[in-house]
Amino acid sequence: MFIYIFIAFLLTLLALSFPKMNEKSKNLSVCLTAIVLFVIAAFRGKYVDHDYVWAYGYFIKNIPDAAFMFRDFSGFLNHLPPPELSFCVLVSLIKGVTACVMPVVAVVYAFFAVPTKINGIRRLTNDDMFAFALLFYFSNLFLLHEMTQIRAGLATGIFLYAIPAIYQRKPVKFVCLIIFASLIHRSTMVALPLYFLNGKGINFKLWLGCTVAILVLAVIHYDVVSFVLDYDVPILHHKLVIYTATQNWLKFNVNLFNSFILLQLFVSVFLYWKRDLIIPHCSYFYLLLKLNLLSIIVFYFFSRIPVFAFRLNDFLGCSTIILYPLVYYAIKPRAVAQLVVLCMAWSILLINLFHNKLLNGYYMIFFD
């Protein structure tokens, strides 16, 4: 785990020094950060994460090669595993060139995902917060997405890049970006209605009330999924029975009061309380706050379907990359604020590495 700790330490130093750098140094540090994160994600060994072998290895094995795709495209479509067509076509083309398919796939996704995420973060932050946001990105979503769920990682990066289009009321740009992202990971389509969110203000009591209400319903198992199961809703009931049976066999349970969700809720309340200190430094604050609360709501709404709950929470929760560093403006003096923000980021990192065990010890693919 040394490499992850070392990179987090370097990002911590960058966070403390970035505002004092000149423009040339800032650009250089951003480029170096992108290169380092790209190399780490692109050239990881196949046993570093949990999807490389058993998930993507299975998908790749069941995707026909390029010769079959060009000879019989309709037959090619009928023989595809669950991942999106973009992934399947990429794999098929790579199969026509080399037998080392997954290493090339990892390089391609990392090449686009890392710069897209960093660019999106840069667009949503100022110089004070940018490097702190990079540290939060590395401590959670980089490990979860770029190192594991590579399709979701690139799609989430595009969504992060598209957030300013909601605030600036640019529907064509937003819709095009989301549709493009959905070709990479189809779940991104859920972001289309988010264009109608008002980024200029928030009825916080209403949003918080909805969040708490959904939480209570999840605790007493009176959510939508429970309703479908208990009242035998046609079509949906049968599918959910199979899914929940599989889930119970895998012993995959959801902790409704896990530390990350509670942190999201606590920070939302705290930042809204201190909003007058924050808004001058982040014009996207209300929009990001709504996305954060919405990520909590969908987590509890789909708590009986863990895959949906966690995936949607992670997707919408990309807003936390920007929100958490804003605690810096809500606490005085500055040194204490920096310490609090850094403690939050490092706590998330250590929980992910040693409690959630998102990754195994790092090594490069060349040593497999």
N, C-alpha and C positions, 0 to 999 in steps of 0.2 A: 504493500500500500504506500510505500515511500514516495513513488512518483506522483501520486495524487496529492499527497500532503505538500510535496515540494512545489508543485505548480500552484497550489492554493497560497503558499507562502509568497511566491513571486507575485501573484495577483494582489495579495495584501499590500506588498510594498508598492506596487503600481497604483493601487487605490489611494494610498497616502501621498504619493508624489505627483500623480497625474495633473492636478489643477495647477501645480507650480511649473510645469514644463512649458517650453515654447512650442509653437505650432509644429515645427519640424520634428521635435522629439515626440510629440503626441502622435503624429502620423506614423512614425517609425515604431513606437511601442504598440500601436494598434495592429500594424502589419505583422510584427513579431509574435504578438499574442495569437493572431489568426493562424499563422504558420505552425506555431507550437501545438495549438489545439487540433489543427488539421492533421498533423503528423501523428499525434496521440490516437485520434479516432480512426484515421485511415489505415494505419499499419498495426493495429492491435492484434494480438494472437487470437486464435479461434476459441480458446477457452477462457478468455478474459471476461466476456459477458455471457449472458444466459440464452441469447437468441441466435448467436452466430452459427452454432452447430445444429441444435435440435429444431429450431424454427426455420431459419433461412436455409439451412442445409436440406431440410425436407422439401421446402418449396422449390429450390433450385433443381433438385433431383427429379421433380415431377413437371418441369417446364421443358417442352420440346426445344430442340436446337433451331438455329436460324434457317437451316436447309428446309426443315419441315414447315416453318413459319412462312417462307416465301413460296413453297410448293402448294400448300393448302392452308390458307389463312383462316378460313372458317373452321376447319378441323383443328387448327392451332388454338382457336378461341374456345373450342369445346373441351380441350384437354388441359385447361389452365387451373392451377390451384387458386386459393382465395385472394392473394395479393392483387393490387391494381394492375391494369394492363401495362402501364408505364414500366413497372418493375419487371413484369414478365417479358416484355419486349427487350428491355435492357439485358436481362439475363440470357435470353435467347441469342441476341447478337454477340454477347461475350462468349457464349458457348461455341460460336462459330470460329472464334479466334484462339481461345485458350481453355485449358481444363481447370485453371485456377480461377473459378468464377467468383466466389464470394470475396476473396481479397480485392478483386477489381471493383466489384459492387461497392464494397466498403469505401474504397478510394473515391469513387464517383459521388456517392452521397455525402461524404465528408467534405469534398471539394466545394460543393454547393451549399450545404447546410451551415457550416461554420461561418463563412463570410456573410451569409444571409442573416443569421441570428445576430452577429456582431453589428452589421449595418443597421438592422432594426433597432437594436439597443441604442446605437449612436443617435438615431433619429428621435428617440423618445427621451433622451437624457441630456443634461448639460455637463460641463467639464467636471463639476464637483462630484457628480453621481455616476458618471460613465464607468469608471474602473470598479467602483463598488458593485455596480450592476453586473459587470463581467464576473466578479467573484461569486455573486449569487447564482449567475448562470452556470458557472462551472460546478458549484457545490450541489446542484440539483439536476437541472434539465440537461446539461451536457452529459452527465453520467447516465441519465435515464434515456435520453434521446440519441444523441450523436454516438454514444458508446453501446447502445442496445437497440432501441426502436428506431432504426435509421429512417424509415419512411415517414413516421410521425414526426421525427426531428426536422426534416426538411420542410414538411407541410406547416409545422408550427412556426418555423422561421419565416416563411412567407406570410403567415397570418400576423406575426409580430411586425413585419415590415408594412403590412396593410393597415394597421391600427390608425395611423395618422389620417388616412383617407376617410375614416368614419368621422373624425373630429372636423376635418376640413370640408365635409359634405361633398365628396367626389365619388358618386355612386358607380360610374363606369370603371374607374380605376380599381375600386374595392371589389366589385363583382368579378372583374377579370382576374384579379390576383387570387381570389378565393376559388374560382372555378379551376384555375391553373393548379392551385394547391390540392384541390380535390382529386386531380388526376394522379397525384403522388400518394395521397392518403384520403380515401373517400369520406372519412368522418369529418373532414374540414368543411363539408357542405353545411354543417350545423351553424357555421359562422355567418351565413348569408343574412339571417334576420337581425344580426347584431348591428347592421348598418343603421337601424332605426333607433338605436340607443342615443339619447341626448347627452353629448359630452360637455354641456355647459353648466350642468347642475345635477343635483340628486335629491330625491325625497328619501333621506336616509332612514327615517323611521319605518317607512313602507318596506324598503329593501331589507332592513334588519329584521323586521317583523316576519316577512316571507321566509327569510333564512331560518329563523328560529322555529317557525311553524313547520317547515319541511323537516327540520331536525327532529322535532317532537313526533311527527308522523312516522319517520323512519324508526325511531326508538320503539314505538308501539306497534310496528309492522302494519301500519295502515297506509302504506304507500301504493302507488299505481300497480307495481308488480305484484304486491300481495293481493290487491283487488282482482287482478287477472287470474291469479292462481286460486283464490278462494271462491270466486263466482263463475269459474269455468267459462271464461270469455272465449268464443269460437276462434279457431286458428291459432291465436296467440297462446292460449293455455297449453296446448300440446307442446309447442316449441319451448316454452319456458319450463315446463316440467322436465323435459330432457336436459335443458341447460342446467337447471338447479340440481338435478341428480348428478350430473357430471361434476358440478362445482362441489357438491357435498362429498363426492368420491375423492376429489383432489384435496379436500379439507381446506378450501380457500375461503376464509372468513374475512369480513370487513370489520375493522375496529372503528366504530362511529365517532370515537373520541380520540383518534390518533393525533399525535403532537403536531403534525404539519397542518392539518385542518384547523385545529384550535389556534395555531399561530396565525393562520390566514384571517380567522375571525377576530382575534384580539388586535392584530395590526390594523385591520379595517376600522374598527371602532376607535382605536387610538389616533390614527391618521385623520379621521373625520373630525375628531375632537380638536385636533391641532391644524385644521385645514387652512386657517388664515395665515399660518406661517409657511405652508407648503405650496399653495396655489401660485404665488409669485415665481416659484422656481420650476413648476411643472404644469403647463397649461392642459395637459392630458389627464390631470389627477382624477377628476370625476369619472371620466370614461374608464380609466384603469381600475378605479375603485368598484365600479359596477361589474366589470369583467371578473374581478376577484370574488365579489359576493356571488356572482352567477356561477362561478366554478365551485363554490361551496354548496350552492343550491343543487346543482346537477349531481354532485357527489352523493348527497343524501337522497335525492330523488331516485337515483339508480342504485342505491346501496345494496339491493338484493341481486344486482347484476354487477359484480365487482369489476369486470373488464370495462364495461361502459363507465362505471363510476370513476375509476382511476384514470382512464384515458381522457374523458371529458374534463375532469378536474385538472389534469396536467396540461391539457390543451388551452383551456381558458385561463388556467393559473399561471401561464407564461407572463401574465401581468405582474406577478409578484417579483419578477426580476427587476422591474422598475419601481414598484411600490415599496418594497422593503428598504431600499437605500434612502427613501424619503424620510425615514425616521430621523435621519441626520439633521433635518431642519426643524424637527419638533422637540429636540432636547438641547439644553444648554448646560455647561459650556461645550464648545466644539470637540474637545478631546474626549469628553464623556460620550458625546453623540457618536463619534467615530468608534469608540470602544464597544458601544452597544450594537452598532451595525455589524462590526466585525465578529462579535460574539454570536450574533444570529447566523451569519453566513457560515462560520466554522462549526456551529452546532448542527446545522443542516447537513453539512458535508460529513461530519463524523457519524451522525446517525445513519446516513445513507451508506457509508462504507462499512461500519462495524455492527450496526443493528439491523438495517434492512439488507445489508450485504448485496448491494446492486451489482458490484463487480468483484471479480477475483483479483489476485495479484497481477500486476501488469507485466507483459512481455510483448515483444514485437513478432509479427507473423513470420519473419525470416527465421525464427528459432523454433518453429513448429516441427 
